[in-house]
Amino acid sequence: MTSRAARRPAQPVTIVAAGAVTPLGADLDAFWSGLVTGSDGISMIERFPVDDLRVGRGGEIKKLKPMPQAGRAGCRATQLLLAAAQDLLTRAPVSAAPERVAVVVGTALGGVEQLERAVTRTGRLRHAAGALYDSPAHGLARWLGARGPVLTVGTACAAGATALGTGAELLRADVVDVVIAGGYDGLCRFVMRGFDALRSLTRERVRPFDRRRSGLLLGEAAALVLMTRDDPRGGPRLGRLLGHASASDGSHISAPDPNGRGLEFAVRAALDEAALTPDDVEFVSAHGTGTPLNDRIEAEVLRRTLGKRASRIPVNSIKGALGHSMGAAATLEALTCLLASRDGVVPHTLGLEEPDPVCDLDHVIGSPRAVRPRVSLSTSLGFGGCNAALVLEGAPA
């Protein structure tokens, strides 16, 4: 971990626009509309057999829009990234020399579905090339024509936040002028069987922070943002990234540190980098997986880091609506912060009906809440003790 004393306030980075594809729909607008209206993106999985699994439901994207020049996209993960990129480019062009455009994406699985295909009886060895962990990122860079750094962040389910923070550092160091950053992951039998074996998947609905919560459900998604160095004279923007921090617990291969020390460090360090205090935070987009241990630890960390105001800051989780989209989750949660600021509404947590007293926070329950947060906090926890926090500011109304 980096010493908190060594951190300095960082130059904010502008988030110009975003694009996404999720189980709630084929673009960012469908994602946001689905959250606000309480749509449920969980369904029976249809792309591969699930009859032999304890749980066969998840946040599956049933159909992707056809895209020009995407015929050689290959693996599902790359297709998801290109779908999010296509949505992003309809909102903001990439106006920089190709050598000054970076691609930084986070993922838990990379192109593992291709490896699964390669080792099947009908698979071919060439499929394994797409299974390289960074293959989807390079596929996105080729499709964009970007020739700057291409980085893949592998901090498990915190990767979508770490990718945004890494992209911000490239801009601050003047390595590039534009960063396309975000996260992705696709559903496949490999990951479904793994989580099924861990007994992490619920047979009921996902209930983040609810006293009846019994586990998570997996989802698939991709979300990308276009970031530039901050320019007060610039045109329309979605918001700004003010601070980021990552930290590792290293306590267990899958379970989080029971005391949440890494997440607490990340939250405090991100606020330090943003030169803000807990009093400035007006909304928390939480990780909120719906697992008993994760939700309790996250709530305890938020109470410790935000102090007395923790009971007065709206908190939500989007995983009840679309499942845990792994590498994409943290980017989508960051976008929830910015879109809440843009539209003056915080979506409620689908599935949360009876808050657990050990998760005592100001949860948004039952219906969206009319509030326009200026500064928001997004928190993420991942396997292997990976933690990340983002501090974001919405664009002026």
C-alpha positions in Angstrom: 0.0 0.0 0.0 1.1 3.6 -0.7 1.5 5.6 2.5 -1.3 8.1 2.9 1.2 10.7 4.0 2.8 10.5 0.6 -0.3 11.3 -1.4 -1.0 14.7 -2.7 -4.1 16.3 -4.2 -4.3 15.3 -7.8 -5.4 17.3 -10.9 -9.0 16.3 -11.7 -9.6 14.4 -14.9 -12.6 15.1 -17.1 -15.0 12.3 -18.0 -16.4 13.6 -21.3 -18.9 10.8 -22.1 -19.6 7.1 -21.6 -21.0 4.1 -23.3 -22.3 0.8 -22.0 -24.1 -2.5 -22.8 -25.8 -4.3 -19.9 -28.6 -6.8 -19.2 -30.8 -3.8 -18.9 -30.3 -2.8 -22.5 -28.0 -2.1 -25.5 -26.7 1.3 -24.5 -26.1 3.8 -21.6 -29.6 5.2 -21.8 -31.2 1.8 -21.4 -28.9 1.0 -18.4 -29.9 4.3 -16.7 -33.6 4.1 -17.5 -33.7 0.5 -16.2 -32.1 1.4 -12.9 -34.4 4.4 -12.4 -37.5 2.5 -13.2 -36.6 -0.6 -11.2 -36.2 -3.0 -14.1 -34.9 -6.5 -13.4 -32.1 -7.7 -15.7 -31.9 -11.2 -14.2 -33.1 -14.1 -16.2 -32.4 -17.8 -17.0 -29.2 -18.1 -18.9 -29.7 -19.2 -22.5 -26.3 -19.0 -24.2 -24.9 -22.3 -22.7 -26.2 -25.3 -20.7 -27.0 -24.7 -17.0 -29.0 -27.7 -16.2 -26.2 -29.3 -14.2 -25.7 -26.2 -12.1 -27.3 -25.3 -8.7 -28.1 -21.9 -10.1 -28.8 -21.2 -13.8 -29.8 -17.5 -13.6 -27.8 -14.4 -14.1 -27.6 -11.0 -15.8 -27.3 -12.2 -19.4 -27.3 -9.8 -22.4 -29.7 -11.5 -24.8 -28.8 -9.6 -28.0 -26.1 -7.3 -29.1 -26.6 -4.7 -31.8 -24.8 -5.5 -35.1 -21.8 -3.3 -35.6 -20.0 -2.4 -38.8 -16.4 -3.7 -39.1 -16.8 -6.0 -36.1 -17.0 -9.2 -38.0 -13.6 -10.3 -36.7 -14.3 -9.4 -33.1 -14.3 -13.1 -32.2 -14.8 -13.7 -28.5 -17.8 -12.6 -26.5 -15.7 -10.3 -24.3 -14.4 -8.3 -27.3 -17.9 -8.1 -28.7 -19.1 -6.6 -25.5 -16.3 -4.0 -25.4 -17.0 -3.0 -29.0 -20.7 -2.6 -28.3 -19.9 -0.2 -25.4 -17.3 1.6 -27.6 -19.9 2.0 -30.3 -22.3 3.6 -27.8 -19.6 5.8 -26.5 -18.5 7.1 -29.9 -22.1 8.2 -30.7 -21.8 10.6 -27.7 -18.2 11.9 -28.1 -15.6 11.5 -30.9 -12.0 10.6 -30.2 -10.2 13.8 -31.2 -6.5 13.1 -30.8 -3.7 11.6 -32.7 -3.8 7.8 -32.6 -0.4 7.6 -30.8 -1.9 9.8 -28.1 -4.9 7.6 -27.4 -4.7 5.0 -24.7 -7.0 2.0 -23.9 -7.1 0.9 -20.3 -9.7 -1.8 -19.4 -10.3 -3.9 -16.3 -11.5 -7.4 -16.2 -11.8 -10.5 -14.0 -11.8 -13.1 -16.7 -10.2 -11.6 -19.9 -11.0 -13.8 -22.9 -11.3 -17.0 -20.8 -14.4 -18.1 -22.8 -12.2 -18.6 -25.8 -10.0 -20.9 -23.8 -13.1 -22.9 -22.8 -13.9 -23.2 -26.5 -10.4 -24.2 -27.4 -10.3 -27.2 -25.1 -13.7 -28.6 -26.0 -14.0 -31.5 -28.4 -15.1 -29.3 -31.3 -12.7 -26.4 -30.4 -9.6 -25.4 -32.4 -6.2 -24.3 -31.2 -6.6 -20.9 -32.8 -9.4 -20.2 -30.4 -6.7 -20.1 -27.6 -5.1 -17.0 -29.0 -8.3 -15.1 -28.1 -8.0 -16.4 -24.5 -5.0 -14.3 -23.7 -5.9 -12.1 -20.8 -5.3 -8.8 -22.8 -6.8 -10.0 -26.1 -10.1 -8.1 -25.8 -8.2 -4.8 -24.9 -6.1 -5.1 -28.0 -9.2 -5.9 -30.1 -10.8 -2.7 -28.8 -7.6 -0.7 -29.6 -7.5 -2.0 -33.1 -11.1 -1.3 -33.7 -10.6 2.3 -32.4 -7.4 2.8 -34.3 -5.7 3.7 -31.0 -1.9 3.3 -31.0 -1.0 4.6 -27.5 -0.6 2.3 -24.4 -3.0 -0.6 -24.2 -3.3 -1.8 -20.6 -5.4 -4.6 -19.0 -6.1 -4.3 -15.3 -6.6 -7.5 -13.4 -7.8 -6.5 -9.9 -10.8 -8.8 -10.1 -14.1 -7.1 -9.3 -12.4 -3.8 -8.5 -10.8 -3.7 -12.0 -13.3 -1.3 -13.5 -12.4 1.3 -10.9 -8.6 0.7 -11.0 -8.8 1.1 -14.8 -10.2 4.6 -14.5 -7.6 5.5 -11.9 -4.8 4.2 -14.1 -6.1 6.1 -17.1 -6.2 9.2 -15.1 -2.5 8.8 -14.2 -1.6 8.5 -17.9 -3.3 11.8 -18.5 -1.8 13.6 -15.6 1.7 12.3 -16.7 1.0 13.7 -20.2 1.6 10.3 -21.7 -1.5 10.6 -23.8 -4.3 13.1 -24.5 -7.3 10.8 -24.5 -8.0 7.6 -22.5 -10.7 5.1 -23.3 -11.1 3.3 -19.9 -13.6 1.0 -18.2 -14.3 -2.6 -17.6 -16.0 -5.7 -19.1 -16.7 -9.4 -18.5 -18.9 -12.0 -20.2 -20.8 -14.9 -18.8 -19.5 -18.4 -19.6 -19.8 -21.9 -18.1 -16.3 -21.7 -16.7 -17.0 -18.8 -14.3 -20.6 -20.0 -13.6 -19.3 -23.4 -12.5 -16.6 -21.8 -10.4 -19.0 -19.6 -8.5 -21.4 -22.5 -8.3 -18.8 -24.7 -6.6 -18.0 -21.9 -4.1 -21.7 -21.8 -3.2 -21.6 -18.0 -3.7 -24.7 -17.9 -6.0 -28.1 -17.4 -4.5 -31.1 -19.5 -5.5 -33.3 -16.5 -4.5 -33.1 -12.9 -5.8 -30.1 -10.7 -5.0 -30.7 -8.6 -1.9 -27.9 -6.2 -1.2 -27.7 -5.2 2.5 -31.0 -7.0 3.2 -31.2 -9.2 6.3 -32.3 -12.1 4.1 -29.4 -11.8 1.6 -28.0 -15.2 0.6 -25.5 -14.6 -2.2 -24.9 -13.0 -5.5 -25.8 -13.7 -9.1 -23.3 -13.1 -12.0 -23.9 -10.8 -14.9 -22.1 -9.6 -18.0 -21.6 -6.1 -19.2 -19.1 -3.6 -20.6 -18.8 0.1 -19.8 -16.3 2.6 -21.1 -15.6 6.3 -20.6 -13.7 8.9 -22.6 -11.3 10.9 -20.4 -9.2 13.9 -21.0 -7.1 16.3 -18.9 -9.4 18.8 -17.1 -10.1 22.0 -19.0 -12.5 24.4 -17.4 -13.1 25.9 -20.9 -14.0 22.6 -22.4 -17.4 21.7 -23.8 -20.1 19.4 -22.3 -18.9 16.7 -20.0 -20.4 14.0 -17.8 -18.3 14.9 -14.8 -14.8 14.6 -13.3 -12.7 12.0 -11.5 -11.3 13.8 -8.5 -9.6 10.9 -6.7 -8.8 7.3 -6.9 -7.0 4.8 -4.6 -6.4 1.0 -4.7 -5.3 -1.3 -1.9 -4.8 -5.0 -1.3 -5.8 -6.9 1.8 -4.0 -10.1 0.8 -6.0 -11.9 3.5 -7.7 -14.7 1.5 -8.0 -15.9 -2.1 -11.7 -15.1 -2.2 -13.0 -13.7 1.1 -12.5 -10.0 2.0 -10.5 -9.0 5.0 -13.0 -9.3 7.9 -12.0 -5.9 9.2 -12.1 -4.2 5.8 -8.7 -2.6 6.2 -7.8 -2.4 2.5 -11.2 -0.8 1.6 -10.9 1.7 4.4 -7.4 2.7 3.2 -8.7 3.1 -0.3 -11.6 5.3 0.7 -9.5 7.6 2.9 -6.7 7.8 0.3 -9.2 8.6 -2.6 -10.7 11.4 -0.5 -7.2 12.7 0.3 -6.2 12.7 -3.4 -9.4 14.6 -4.1 -8.5 17.1 -1.3 -12.0 16.4 0.2 -13.4 15.2 3.5 -16.3 12.9 4.3 -18.4 16.0 4.8 -18.2 16.6 1.0 -19.7 13.2 0.1 -23.3 13.3 -0.9 -23.9 9.8 -2.4 -22.3 6.4 -2.2 -22.6 3.9 -5.0 -21.7 0.8 -3.1 -20.3 -2.6 -4.2 -23.2 -4.3 -2.4 -23.0 -7.8 -3.8 -25.7 -9.4 -1.6 -23.3 -11.8 0.1 -23.6 -11.8 4.0 -19.9 -11.1 4.7 -19.2 -8.5 1.9 -22.1 -6.3 2.7 -21.5 -6.3 6.4 -17.8 -5.4 6.0 -18.6 -2.7 3.4 -21.2 -1.1 5.7 -18.8 -1.1 8.6 -16.1 0.6 6.5 -18.5 3.3 5.3 -19.5 4.0 8.9 -15.8 4.3 10.0 -14.7 6.4 7.0 -17.7 8.7 6.7 -18.4 9.1 10.5 -21.6 10.5 11.7 -22.7 11.5 8.2 -22.8 7.8 7.1 -26.4 7.6 8.3 -27.4 10.7 6.2 -25.7 9.9 2.9 -27.9 8.0 0.3 -26.4 4.6 -0.5 -27.4 2.2 -3.2 -26.2 -1.0 -5.0 -27.0 -1.8 -8.7 -26.3 -5.5 -8.4 -29.9 -6.4 -7.6 -30.9 -5.1 -11.0 -28.2 -6.7 -13.3 -26.1 -9.1 -11.2 -22.4 -8.8 -10.5 -20.8 -7.9 -13.8 -17.3 -8.5 -12.4 -14.8 -6.3 -14.4 -17.6 -4.0 -15.6 -19.2 -3.5 -12.1 -17.1 -0.7 -10.8 -17.2 1.3 -14.0 -21.0 1.0 -14.0 -21.2 2.1 -10.4 -19.0 5.1 -11.2 -21.4 6.0 -14.0 -24.3 5.7 -11.6 -22.7 8.5 -9.6 -22.4 10.8 -12.6 -25.8 10.1 -14.0 -27.4 10.6 -10.6 -25.8 14.0 -10.5 -26.9 14.8 -14.1 -30.5 13.9 -13.6 -31.0 14.6 -9.9 -32.1 11.1 -9.0 -30.6 8.2 -7.1 -31.9 4.8 -8.1 -33.2 2.5 -5.4 -31.5 -0.9 -4.6 -33.6 -3.6 -6.2 -34.2 -6.5 -3.9 -33.5 -4.5 -0.7 -36.7 -4.5 1.4 -35.6 -5.3 5.0 -32.3 -3.6 5.7 -30.0 -5.7 8.0 -29.3 -3.8 11.2 -25.6 -4.6 10.8 -25.7 -2.7 7.5 -27.2 0.4 9.0 -26.8 3.1 6.4 -29.2 5.5 4.5 -30.2 2.9 1.9 -32.4 4.1 -1.0 -35.3 1.6 -0.8 -38.5 1.0 -2.8 -38.3 3.9 -5.2 -35.7 6.4 -6.6 -34.8 9.4 -4.4 -34.8 12.9 -5.8 -31.4 14.2 -4.9 -28.6 15.7 -7.0 -25.3 14.7 -5.5 -22.3 16.9 -6.5 -19.6 14.7 -5.0 -20.0 10.9 -4.9 -18.0 7.9 -3.6 -17.9 4.6 -5.4 -16.4 1.5 -3.5 -15.3 -1.8 -4.9 -14.0 -5.1 -3.4 -12.6 -8.0 -5.4 -11.2 -11.6 -5.0 -7.7 -11.8 -3.7 -8.2 -8.8 -1.4 -8.4 -6.2 -4.2 -10.1 -2.9 -3.2 -10.6 0.4 -4.9 -12.4 3.7 -4.3 -13.3 6.5 -6.7 -14.4 10.1 -5.8 -16.4 11.7 -8.6 -18.0 15.0 -9.2 -21.0 15.5 -11.5 -21.0 18.2 -14.2 -22.7 21.5 -13.2 -26.4 21.4 -13.8 
